[in-house]
Amino acid sequence: MILSVSYQKLCQEFSEYLSQIYWKDVFWSGSYFVASCGGVTISTLRTYIEGQQKPE
């Protein structure tokens, strides 16, 4: 499994605290968030989202 730099840093600095909350080897969820502050149309945004890679 490839761990992100963010995950590794959090584990290094907060391992004692995180071990009380997270008992599995999973920290991030498979979900994602999209926001736009420009004048992009819904159609363009939908095309962009649909073109993103799906998690394995």
C-alpha distance matrix in Angstrom:
0.0 3.8 6.3 9.8 12.8 14.5 12.2 12.3 16.1 16.7 15.3 17.4 20.5 20.5 18.6 21.8 22.6 19.2 19.1 22.4 21.1 17.5 17.1 13.8 10.3 10.8 12.7 13.1 14.7 14.5 18.0 19.5 22.9 25.5 28.7 31.4 34.4 36.0 38.4 35.9 37.0 35.2 35.2 33.5 30.9 30.2 29.9 27.4 25.2 25.5 24.4 21.0 17.9 16.7 13.1 11.4
3.8 0.0 3.8 6.6 9.5 11.7 10.2 10.2 13.7 14.9 14.2 16.0 18.9 19.4 18.1 21.7 22.3 19.1 19.6 22.9 21.6 18.3 18.6 15.6 11.9 11.8 12.6 12.4 14.5 14.4 17.4 18.2 21.3 23.6 26.6 29.1 31.9 33.4 36.0 33.7 35.1 33.6 33.6 31.6 29.1 28.8 28.4 25.5 23.7 24.4 22.9 19.4 16.7 16.2 12.9 12.1
6.3 3.8 0.0 3.8 6.6 8.2 6.4 6.7 10.1 11.2 10.6 12.6 15.3 15.8 14.8 18.5 18.9 15.8 16.8 20.0 18.7 15.7 16.5 14.1 10.5 10.0 10.0 10.2 13.1 13.8 16.5 17.2 19.9 22.5 25.2 27.8 30.4 32.3 35.1 33.1 34.7 33.2 33.7 31.7 28.8 28.9 28.9 25.8 23.9 25.1 23.9 20.2 18.0 17.4 14.1 14.1
9.8 6.6 3.8 0.0 3.8 5.3 5.2 6.3 8.7 10.0 10.8 12.5 14.5 15.4 15.3 19.1 19.0 16.1 17.9 20.9 19.3 16.8 18.3 16.2 13.0 11.7 10.5 9.9 12.9 13.6 15.6 15.5 17.8 20.0 22.4 24.9 27.2 29.1 32.1 30.3 32.1 30.9 31.6 29.4 26.6 27.1 27.1 23.8 22.1 23.7 22.5 18.8 17.1 17.1 14.3 15.2
12.8 9.5 6.6 3.8 0.0 3.8 5.5 5.1 6.1 8.6 9.9 10.6 12.3 14.0 14.6 18.3 18.5 16.2 18.2 21.3 20.1 18.0 19.9 18.4 15.2 14.3 12.6 12.4 15.8 16.9 18.5 17.9 19.6 21.6 23.5 25.8 27.7 29.6 32.8 31.4 33.6 32.8 33.6 31.2 28.4 29.3 29.3 25.8 24.5 26.4 25.0 21.4 20.1 20.5 17.8 18.9
14.5 11.7 8.2 5.3 3.8 0.0 3.8 5.5 5.2 6.2 8.6 10.0 10.7 11.8 13.0 16.5 16.0 13.8 16.4 19.0 17.5 15.9 18.3 17.2 14.6 13.1 10.5 10.3 13.8 15.5 16.6 16.0 17.4 19.7 21.3 23.8 25.6 27.9 31.2 30.0 32.2 31.2 32.5 30.3 27.2 28.2 28.7 25.2 23.6 25.9 25.0 21.3 20.4 20.5 17.9 19.5
12.2 10.2 6.4 5.2 5.5 3.8 0.0 3.8 5.5 5.2 6.2 8.6 10.1 10.3 10.5 14.2 13.8 11.1 13.3 16.1 14.7 12.6 14.7 13.5 10.9 9.8 7.6 8.4 12.1 14.3 16.0 16.2 18.2 21.0 23.1 25.9 28.0 30.4 33.6 32.1 34.0 32.7 33.9 31.9 28.7 29.3 29.9 26.6 24.6 26.6 25.9 22.1 20.8 20.2 17.1 18.2
12.3 10.2 6.7 6.3 5.1 5.5 3.8 0.0 3.8 5.5 5.2 6.2 8.8 10.0 9.8 13.6 14.2 12.0 13.6 16.9 16.4 14.3 15.9 14.9 12.0 12.0 10.6 12.0 15.7 17.6 19.6 19.9 21.8 24.4 26.4 29.1 31.0 33.3 36.6 35.2 37.2 36.0 37.1 34.9 31.9 32.5 32.9 29.5 27.7 29.6 28.6 24.8 23.3 22.9 19.7 20.3
16.1 13.7 10.1 8.7 6.1 5.2 5.5 3.8 0.0 3.8 5.4 5.1 6.2 8.4 9.5 13.1 13.4 12.0 14.3 17.2 16.8 15.5 17.6 17.3 14.9 14.6 12.4 13.6 17.4 19.6 21.0 20.8 22.1 24.6 26.1 28.6 30.1 32.5 36.0 35.0 37.2 36.3 37.7 35.4 32.3 33.4 33.9 30.4 28.8 31.0 30.1 26.4 25.3 25.1 22.2 23.3
16.7 14.9 11.2 10.0 8.6 6.2 5.2 5.5 3.8 0.0 3.8 5.5 5.3 5.7 7.2 10.6 10.1 8.6 11.4 13.8 13.2 12.3 14.8 15.0 13.2 12.6 10.0 11.7 15.4 18.2 19.4 19.5 20.8 23.7 25.1 27.9 29.5 32.3 35.7 34.7 36.8 35.6 37.2 35.2 31.9 32.8 33.7 30.4 28.4 30.8 30.3 26.5 25.5 24.9 22.0 23.2
15.3 14.2 10.6 10.8 9.9 8.6 6.2 5.2 5.4 3.8 0.0 3.8 5.6 5.4 4.7 8.5 9.2 7.4 9.0 12.2 12.2 10.9 12.6 12.9 11.0 11.5 9.9 12.5 16.2 19.0 20.8 21.5 23.3 26.3 28.1 31.1 32.8 35.6 38.8 37.7 39.6 38.1 39.6 37.7 34.4 35.0 35.8 32.6 30.5 32.5 32.0 28.2 26.7 25.8 22.5 23.1
17.4 16.0 12.6 12.5 10.6 10.0 8.6 6.2 5.1 5.5 3.8 0.0 3.8 5.9 5.8 9.2 10.7 10.1 11.5 14.5 15.2 14.3 15.8 16.3 14.4 15.2 13.6 16.0 19.7 22.4 24.1 24.5 26.1 28.8 30.4 33.1 34.6 37.3 40.7 39.7 41.8 40.7 42.1 40.0 36.9 37.7 38.3 35.0 33.1 35.2 34.4 30.6 29.2 28.7 25.4 26.0
20.5 18.9 15.3 14.5 12.3 10.7 10.1 8.8 6.2 5.3 5.6 3.8 0.0 3.8 6.1 8.5 9.1 9.5 11.7 14.0 14.7 14.7 16.8 17.8 16.5 16.8 14.6 16.8 20.4 23.4 24.6 24.7 25.8 28.5 29.7 32.4 33.6 36.4 39.9 39.3 41.5 40.4 42.2 40.2 36.9 37.9 38.9 35.5 33.6 36.0 35.5 31.7 30.7 30.2 27.1 28.1
20.5 19.4 15.8 15.4 14.0 11.8 10.3 10.0 8.4 5.7 5.4 5.9 3.8 0.0 3.8 5.6 5.4 6.0 8.5 10.3 11.0 11.5 13.8 15.3 14.6 14.9 12.7 15.3 18.7 22.0 23.2 23.7 24.9 27.9 29.2 32.2 33.5 36.6 40.0 39.2 41.2 39.9 41.7 40.0 36.6 37.4 38.6 35.4 33.2 35.6 35.4 31.6 30.6 29.7 26.5 27.5
18.6 18.1 14.8 15.3 14.6 13.0 10.5 9.8 9.5 7.2 4.7 5.8 6.1 3.8 0.0 3.8 5.5 5.1 5.9 8.8 10.1 9.8 11.2 12.8 12.2 13.3 12.0 15.2 18.6 21.8 23.5 24.5 26.2 29.5 31.2 34.2 35.9 38.9 42.2 41.1 42.9 41.3 43.0 41.4 37.9 38.4 39.5 36.5 34.1 36.1 35.9 32.1 30.6 29.4 26.0 26.5
21.8 21.7 18.5 19.1 18.3 16.5 14.2 13.6 13.1 10.6 8.5 9.2 8.5 5.6 3.8 0.0 3.8 5.6 5.4 6.9 9.4 10.3 11.4 14.0 14.3 15.6 14.5 17.9 20.8 24.3 25.8 27.1 28.6 31.9 33.5 36.7 38.2 41.4 44.6 43.7 45.4 43.8 45.6 44.2 40.6 41.1 42.4 39.4 36.9 38.9 39.0 35.2 33.9 32.4 29.0 29.5
22.6 22.3 18.9 19.0 18.5 16.0 13.8 14.2 13.4 10.1 9.2 10.7 9.1 5.4 5.5 3.8 0.0 3.8 5.5 5.5 7.0 9.0 11.1 13.8 14.5 14.9 13.2 16.3 19.0 22.7 23.7 24.9 26.1 29.5 30.9 34.1 35.6 38.9 42.1 41.3 42.9 41.2 43.3 42.0 38.4 38.8 40.5 37.6 35.0 37.2 37.5 33.8 32.7 31.2 28.0 29.0
19.2 19.1 15.8 16.1 16.2 13.8 11.1 12.0 12.0 8.6 7.4 10.1 9.5 6.0 5.1 5.6 3.8 0.0 3.8 5.3 5.2 5.7 8.3 10.4 10.9 11.1 9.5 12.7 15.5 19.1 20.4 21.8 23.4 26.9 28.6 32.0 33.8 36.9 40.0 38.9 40.4 38.6 40.4 39.2 35.6 35.9 37.4 34.6 31.8 33.8 34.2 30.5 29.2 27.6 24.3 25.2
19.1 19.6 16.8 17.9 18.2 16.4 13.3 13.6 14.3 11.4 9.0 11.5 11.7 8.5 5.9 5.4 5.5 3.8 0.0 3.8 5.5 5.4 6.1 8.9 10.0 11.3 10.9 14.6 17.1 20.5 22.3 24.2 26.1 29.7 31.7 35.1 37.1 40.2 43.2 42.0 43.3 41.3 42.9 41.8 38.2 38.2 39.7 37.0 34.1 35.8 36.2 32.4 30.9 29.0 25.5 25.8
22.4 22.9 20.0 20.9 21.3 19.0 16.1 16.9 17.2 13.8 12.2 14.5 14.0 10.3 8.8 6.9 5.5 5.3 3.8 0.0 3.8 6.1 7.2 10.7 12.7 13.5 12.9 16.3 18.3 21.9 23.3 25.2 26.9 30.5 32.3 35.8 37.6 40.9 43.8 42.8 44.0 41.8 43.7 42.9 39.2 39.2 40.9 38.4 35.4 37.2 37.9 34.2 32.9 30.8 27.5 28.1
21.1 21.6 18.7 19.3 20.1 17.5 14.7 16.4 16.8 13.2 12.2 15.2 14.7 11.0 10.1 9.4 7.0 5.2 5.5 3.8 0.0 3.8 6.5 9.3 11.5 11.3 10.2 13.3 14.9 18.6 19.8 21.8 23.4 27.1 28.9 32.5 34.5 37.7 40.5 39.4 40.4 38.2 40.2 39.4 35.7 35.6 37.5 35.1 32.0 33.8 34.7 31.1 29.9 27.8 24.6 25.5
17.5 18.3 15.7 16.8 18.0 15.9 12.6 14.3 15.5 12.3 10.9 14.3 14.7 11.5 9.8 10.3 9.0 5.7 5.4 6.1 3.8 0.0 3.8 5.6 7.7 7.7 7.4 10.8 12.5 16.0 17.7 20.0 22.1 25.8 28.1 31.7 34.0 37.0 39.8 38.3 39.3 37.0 38.6 37.8 34.2 33.9 35.5 33.1 30.0 31.5 32.2 28.6 27.1 24.9 21.5 22.1
17.1 18.6 16.5 18.3 19.9 18.3 14.7 15.9 17.6 14.8 12.6 15.8 16.8 13.8 11.2 11.4 11.1 8.3 6.1 7.2 6.5 3.8 0.0 3.8 6.8 8.3 9.6 13.1 14.5 17.6 19.8 22.4 24.9 28.6 31.2 34.8 37.2 40.1 42.8 41.1 42.0 39.5 40.9 40.2 36.6 36.0 37.5 35.2 32.0 33.2 33.9 30.3 28.4 26.0 22.4 22.4
13.8 15.6 14.1 16.2 18.4 17.2 13.5 14.9 17.3 15.0 12.9 16.3 17.8 15.3 12.8 14.0 13.8 10.4 8.9 10.7 9.3 5.6 3.8 0.0 3.8 5.4 7.9 11.1 12.2 14.8 17.5 20.3 23.2 26.8 29.6 33.2 35.9 38.6 41.1 39.2 39.9 37.5 38.6 37.8 34.4 33.6 34.8 32.6 29.4 30.3 30.9 27.3 25.2 22.7 19.1 18.7
10.3 11.9 10.5 13.0 15.2 14.6 10.9 12.0 14.9 13.2 11.0 14.4 16.5 14.6 12.2 14.3 14.5 10.9 10.0 12.7 11.5 7.7 6.8 3.8 0.0 3.8 6.8 9.7 11.5 13.7 16.8 19.2 22.3 25.8 28.7 32.1 34.8 37.3 39.9 37.9 38.8 36.6 37.5 36.4 33.1 32.4 33.3 30.9 27.9 28.8 29.0 25.3 23.0 20.8 17.0 16.5
10.8 11.8 10.0 11.7 14.3 13.1 9.8 12.0 14.6 12.6 11.5 15.2 16.8 14.9 13.3 15.6 14.9 11.1 11.3 13.5 11.3 7.7 8.3 5.4 3.8 0.0 3.8 6.2 7.7 10.2 13.0 15.5 18.5 22.1 25.0 28.5 31.3 33.8 36.3 34.3 35.2 32.9 33.9 32.8 29.5 28.9 29.9 27.5 24.5 25.5 25.9 22.3 20.2 18.0 14.4 14.6
12.7 12.6 10.0 10.5 12.6 10.5 7.6 10.6 12.4 10.0 9.9 13.6 14.6 12.7 12.0 14.5 13.2 9.5 10.9 12.9 10.2 7.4 9.6 7.9 6.8 3.8 0.0 3.8 6.7 9.9 11.9 13.7 16.3 19.8 22.4 25.9 28.4 31.1 33.8 32.1 33.2 31.1 32.5 31.3 27.8 27.6 28.8 26.2 23.3 24.9 25.3 21.5 20.1 18.2 14.9 16.0
13.1 12.4 10.2 9.9 12.4 10.3 8.4 12.0 13.6 11.7 12.5 16.0 16.8 15.3 15.2 17.9 16.3 12.7 14.6 16.3 13.3 10.8 13.1 11.1 9.7 6.2 3.8 0.0 3.8 6.7 8.4 10.0 12.7 16.2 18.9 22.4 25.1 27.7 30.3 28.4 29.5 27.4 28.7 27.5 24.0 23.8 25.1 22.4 19.5 21.2 21.6 17.9 16.7 15.0 12.1 13.8
14.7 14.5 13.1 12.9 15.8 13.8 12.1 15.7 17.4 15.4 16.2 19.7 20.4 18.7 18.6 20.8 19.0 15.5 17.1 18.3 14.9 12.5 14.5 12.2 11.5 7.7 6.7 3.8 0.0 3.8 5.4 8.1 11.2 14.8 17.9 21.5 24.5 27.0 29.2 27.1 27.8 25.3 26.5 25.7 22.2 21.6 23.1 20.9 17.6 19.0 19.9 16.5 15.4 13.1 10.5 12.5
14.5 14.4 13.8 13.6 16.9 15.5 14.3 17.6 19.6 18.2 19.0 22.4 23.4 22.0 21.8 24.3 22.7 19.1 20.5 21.9 18.6 16.0 17.6 14.8 13.7 10.2 9.9 6.7 3.8 0.0 3.8 6.8 10.5 13.6 17.1 20.5 23.8 25.9 27.8 25.3 25.7 23.1 23.9 23.2 19.9 18.9 20.0 18.1 14.7 15.7 16.6 13.3 12.0 9.4 7.1 9.5
18.0 17.4 16.5 15.6 18.5 16.6 16.0 19.6 21.0 19.4 20.8 24.1 24.6 23.2 23.5 25.8 23.7 20.4 22.3 23.3 19.8 17.7 19.8 17.5 16.8 13.0 11.9 8.4 5.4 3.8 0.0 3.8 7.1 10.4 13.8 17.3 20.6 22.8 24.7 22.3 22.6 20.0 21.2 20.6 17.1 16.3 18.0 16.1 12.6 14.1 15.6 12.6 12.4 10.3 9.2 12.4
19.5 18.2 17.2 15.5 17.9 16.0 16.2 19.9 20.8 19.5 21.5 24.5 24.7 23.7 24.5 27.1 24.9 21.8 24.2 25.2 21.8 20.0 22.4 20.3 19.2 15.5 13.7 10.0 8.1 6.8 3.8 0.0 3.8 6.9 10.3 13.7 17.1 19.2 21.2 19.0 19.7 17.4 18.8 17.8 14.2 14.1 15.8 13.4 10.3 12.7 13.8 10.8 11.6 10.6 10.4 14.0
22.9 21.3 19.9 17.8 19.6 17.4 18.2 21.8 22.1 20.8 23.3 26.1 25.8 24.9 26.2 28.6 26.1 23.4 26.1 26.9 23.4 22.1 24.9 23.2 22.3 18.5 16.3 12.7 11.2 10.5 7.1 3.8 0.0 3.8 6.8 10.4 13.6 16.0 18.1 16.3 17.2 15.2 17.1 16.2 12.4 13.0 15.2 12.8 10.2 13.3 14.6 12.1 13.9 13.6 13.9 17.6
25.5 23.6 22.5 20.0 21.6 19.7 21.0 24.4 24.6 23.7 26.3 28.8 28.5 27.9 29.5 31.9 29.5 26.9 29.7 30.5 27.1 25.8 28.6 26.8 25.8 22.1 19.8 16.2 14.8 13.6 10.4 6.9 3.8 0.0 3.8 6.9 10.4 12.4 14.4 12.5 13.6 11.9 14.0 12.8 9.0 10.4 12.6 10.2 8.3 11.9 13.1 11.4 14.0 14.5 15.7 19.4
28.7 26.6 25.2 22.4 23.5 21.3 23.1 26.4 26.1 25.1 28.1 30.4 29.7 29.2 31.2 33.5 30.9 28.6 31.7 32.3 28.9 28.1 31.2 29.6 28.7 25.0 22.4 18.9 17.9 17.1 13.8 10.3 6.8 3.8 0.0 3.8 6.9 9.4 11.7 10.7 12.3 11.4 14.1 12.8 9.4 11.7 14.1 11.8 10.9 14.6 15.7 14.4 17.4 18.2 19.4 23.1
31.4 29.1 27.8 24.9 25.8 23.8 25.9 29.1 28.6 27.9 31.1 33.1 32.4 32.2 34.2 36.7 34.1 32.0 35.1 35.8 32.5 31.7 34.8 33.2 32.1 28.5 25.9 22.4 21.5 20.5 17.3 13.7 10.4 6.9 3.8 0.0 3.8 5.6 8.1 7.5 9.8 10.1 12.8 11.1 8.5 11.7 13.7 11.6 11.8 15.5 16.2 15.6 19.0 20.3 21.9 25.7
34.4 31.9 30.4 27.2 27.7 25.6 28.0 31.0 30.1 29.5 32.8 34.6 33.6 33.5 35.9 38.2 35.6 33.8 37.1 37.6 34.5 34.0 37.2 35.9 34.8 31.3 28.4 25.1 24.5 23.8 20.6 17.1 13.6 10.4 6.9 3.8 0.0 3.8 6.9 8.2 11.0 12.2 15.1 13.4 11.5 14.9 16.7 14.8 15.5 19.0 19.6 19.1 22.5 24.0 25.5 29.2
36.0 33.4 32.3 29.1 29.6 27.9 30.4 33.3 32.5 32.3 35.6 37.3 36.4 36.6 38.9 41.4 38.9 36.9 40.2 40.9 37.7 37.0 40.1 38.6 37.3 33.8 31.1 27.7 27.0 25.9 22.8 19.2 16.0 12.4 9.4 5.6 3.8 0.0 3.8 5.6 9.0 11.2 13.6 11.5 10.6 14.3 15.6 14.0 15.5 18.8 19.0 19.2 22.8 24.7 26.6 30.3
38.4 36.0 35.1 32.1 32.8 31.2 33.6 36.6 36.0 35.7 38.8 40.7 39.9 40.0 42.2 44.6 42.1 40.0 43.2 43.8 40.5 39.8 42.8 41.1 39.9 36.3 33.8 30.3 29.2 27.8 24.7 21.2 18.1 14.4 11.7 8.1 6.9 3.8 0.0 3.8 6.5 9.5 11.6 10.1 10.3 13.7 14.9 14.2 16.1 18.8 19.4 20.2 24.0 25.9 28.2 31.8
35.9 33.7 33.1 30.3 31.4 30.0 32.1 35.2 35.0 34.7 37.7 39.7 39.3 39.2 41.1 43.7 41.3 38.9 42.0 42.8 39.4 38.3 41.1 39.2 37.9 34.3 32.1 28.4 27.1 25.3 22.3 19.0 16.3 12.5 10.7 7.5 8.2 5.6 3.8 0.0 3.8 6.7 8.3 6.4 6.7 10.2 11.1 10.6 12.7 15.2 15.7 16.9 20.7 22.6 25.2 28.7
37.0 35.1 34.7 32.1 33.6 32.2 34.0 37.2 37.2 36.8 39.6 41.8 41.5 41.2 42.9 45.4 42.9 40.4 43.3 44.0 40.4 39.3 42.0 39.9 38.8 35.2 33.2 29.5 27.8 25.7 22.6 19.7 17.2 13.6 12.3 9.8 11.0 9.0 6.5 3.8 0.0 3.8 5.3 5.3 6.3 8.6 10.0 10.8 12.5 14.3 15.6 17.2 21.0 22.6 25.4 28.9
35.2 33.6 33.2 30.9 32.8 31.2 32.7 36.0 36.3 35.6 38.1 40.7 40.4 39.9 41.3 43.8 41.2 38.6 41.3 41.8 38.2 37.0 39.5 37.5 36.6 32.9 31.1 27.4 25.3 23.1 20.0 17.4 15.2 11.9 11.4 10.1 12.2 11.2 9.5 6.7 3.8 0.0 3.8 5.5 5.0 6.0 8.5 9.8 10.4 12.1 14.1 15.6 19.2 20.3 23.1 26.5
35.2 33.6 33.7 31.6 33.6 32.5 33.9 37.1 37.7 37.2 39.6 42.1 42.2 41.7 43.0 45.6 43.3 40.4 42.9 43.7 40.2 38.6 40.9 38.6 37.5 33.9 32.5 28.7 26.5 23.9 21.2 18.8 17.1 14.0 14.1 12.8 15.1 13.6 11.6 8.3 5.3 3.8 0.0 3.8 5.5 5.1 6.2 8.7 10.0 10.6 12.4 14.7 18.2 19.5 22.8 25.9
33.5 31.6 31.7 29.4 31.2 30.3 31.9 34.9 35.4 35.2 37.7 40.0 40.2 40.0 41.4 44.2 42.0 39.2 41.8 42.9 39.4 37.8 40.2 37.8 36.4 32.8 31.3 27.5 25.7 23.2 20.6 17.8 16.2 12.8 12.8 11.1 13.4 11.5 10.1 6.4 5.3 5.5 3.8 0.0 3.8 5.5 5.1 6.2 8.8 10.0 10.7 12.9 16.6 18.5 21.7 24.9
30.9 29.1 28.8 26.6 28.4 27.2 28.7 31.9 32.3 31.9 34.4 36.9 36.9 36.6 37.9 40.6 38.4 35.6 38.2 39.2 35.7 34.2 36.6 34.4 33.1 29.5 27.8 24.0 22.2 19.9 17.1 14.2 12.4 9.0 9.4 8.5 11.5 10.6 10.3 6.7 6.3 5.0 5.5 3.8 0.0 3.8 5.4 5.1 6.2 8.6 9.9 11.1 14.8 16.4 19.2 22.6
30.2 28.8 28.9 27.1 29.3 28.2 29.3 32.5 33.4 32.8 35.0 37.7 37.9 37.4 38.4 41.1 38.8 35.9 38.2 39.2 35.6 33.9 36.0 33.6 32.4 28.9 27.6 23.8 21.6 18.9 16.3 14.1 13.0 10.4 11.7 11.7 14.9 14.3 13.7 10.2 8.6 6.0 5.1 5.5 3.8 0.0 3.8 5.4 5.1 6.1 8.5 10.2 13.6 14.6 17.7 20.9
29.9 28.4 28.9 27.1 29.3 28.7 29.9 32.9 33.9 33.7 35.8 38.3 38.9 38.6 39.5 42.4 40.5 37.4 39.7 40.9 37.5 35.5 37.5 34.8 33.3 29.9 28.8 25.1 23.1 20.0 18.0 15.8 15.2 12.6 14.1 13.7 16.7 15.6 14.9 11.1 10.0 8.5 6.2 5.1 5.4 3.8 0.0 3.8 5.6 5.2 6.2 9.0 12.4 14.1 17.6 20.5
27.4 25.5 25.8 23.8 25.8 25.2 26.6 29.5 30.4 30.4 32.6 35.0 35.5 35.4 36.5 39.4 37.6 34.6 37.0 38.4 35.1 33.1 35.2 32.6 30.9 27.5 26.2 22.4 20.9 18.1 16.1 13.4 12.8 10.2 11.8 11.6 14.8 14.0 14.2 10.6 10.8 9.8 8.7 6.2 5.1 5.4 3.8 0.0 3.8 5.5 5.2 6.7 10.5 12.7 15.8 18.9
25.2 23.7 23.9 22.1 24.5 23.6 24.6 27.7 28.8 28.4 30.5 33.1 33.6 33.2 34.1 36.9 35.0 31.8 34.1 35.4 32.0 30.0 32.0 29.4 27.9 24.5 23.3 19.5 17.6 14.7 12.6 10.3 10.2 8.3 10.9 11.8 15.5 15.5 16.1 12.7 12.5 10.4 10.0 8.8 6.2 5.1 5.6 3.8 0.0 3.8 5.3 5.4 8.8 10.1 13.1 16.4
25.5 24.4 25.1 23.7 26.4 25.9 26.6 29.6 31.0 30.8 32.5 35.2 36.0 35.6 36.1 38.9 37.2 33.8 35.8 37.2 33.8 31.5 33.2 30.3 28.8 25.5 24.9 21.2 19.0 15.7 14.1 12.7 13.3 11.9 14.6 15.5 19.0 18.8 18.8 15.2 14.3 12.1 10.6 10.0 8.6 6.1 5.2 5.5 3.8 0.0 3.8 5.6 8.2 9.2 12.7 15.5
24.4 22.9 23.9 22.5 25.0 25.0 25.9 28.6 30.1 30.3 32.0 34.4 35.5 35.4 35.9 39.0 37.5 34.2 36.2 37.9 34.7 32.2 33.9 30.9 29.0 25.9 25.3 21.6 19.9 16.6 15.6 13.8 14.6 13.1 15.7 16.2 19.6 19.0 19.4 15.7 15.6 14.1 12.4 10.7 9.9 8.5 6.2 5.2 5.3 3.8 0.0 3.8 6.6 9.0 12.5 15.1
21.0 19.4 20.2 18.8 21.4 21.3 22.1 24.8 26.4 26.5 28.2 30.6 31.7 31.6 32.1 35.2 33.8 30.5 32.4 34.2 31.1 28.6 30.3 27.3 25.3 22.3 21.5 17.9 16.5 13.3 12.6 10.8 12.1 11.4 14.4 15.6 19.1 19.2 20.2 16.9 17.2 15.6 14.7 12.9 11.1 10.2 9.0 6.7 5.4 5.6 3.8 0.0 3.8 6.4 9.4 12.4
17.9 16.7 18.0 17.1 20.1 20.4 20.8 23.3 25.3 25.5 26.7 29.2 30.7 30.6 30.6 33.9 32.7 29.2 30.9 32.9 29.9 27.1 28.4 25.2 23.0 20.2 20.1 16.7 15.4 12.0 12.4 11.6 13.9 14.0 17.4 19.0 22.5 22.8 24.0 20.7 21.0 19.2 18.2 16.6 14.8 13.6 12.4 10.5 8.8 8.2 6.6 3.8 0.0 3.8 6.5 8.9
16.7 16.2 17.4 17.1 20.5 20.5 20.2 22.9 25.1 24.9 25.8 28.7 30.2 29.7 29.4 32.4 31.2 27.6 29.0 30.8 27.8 24.9 26.0 22.7 20.8 18.0 18.2 15.0 13.1 9.4 10.3 10.6 13.6 14.5 18.2 20.3 24.0 24.7 25.9 22.6 22.6 20.3 19.5 18.5 16.4 14.6 14.1 12.7 10.1 9.2 9.0 6.4 3.8 0.0 3.8 6.4
13.1 12.9 14.1 14.3 17.8 17.9 17.1 19.7 22.2 22.0 22.5 25.4 27.1 26.5 26.0 29.0 28.0 24.3 25.5 27.5 24.6 21.5 22.4 19.1 17.0 14.4 14.9 12.1 10.5 7.1 9.2 10.4 13.9 15.7 19.4 21.9 25.5 26.6 28.2 25.2 25.4 23.1 22.8 21.7 19.2 17.7 17.6 15.8 13.1 12.7 12.5 9.4 6.5 3.8 0.0 3.8
11.4 12.1 14.1 15.2 18.9 19.5 18.2 20.3 23.3 23.2 23.1 26.0 28.1 27.5 26.5 29.5 29.0 25.2 25.8 28.1 25.5 22.1 22.4 18.7 16.5 14.6 16.0 13.8 12.5 9.5 12.4 14.0 17.6 19.4 23.1 25.7 29.2 30.3 31.8 28.7 28.9 26.5 25.9 24.9 22.6 20.9 20.5 18.9 16.4 15.5 15.1 12.4 8.9 6.4 3.8 0.0
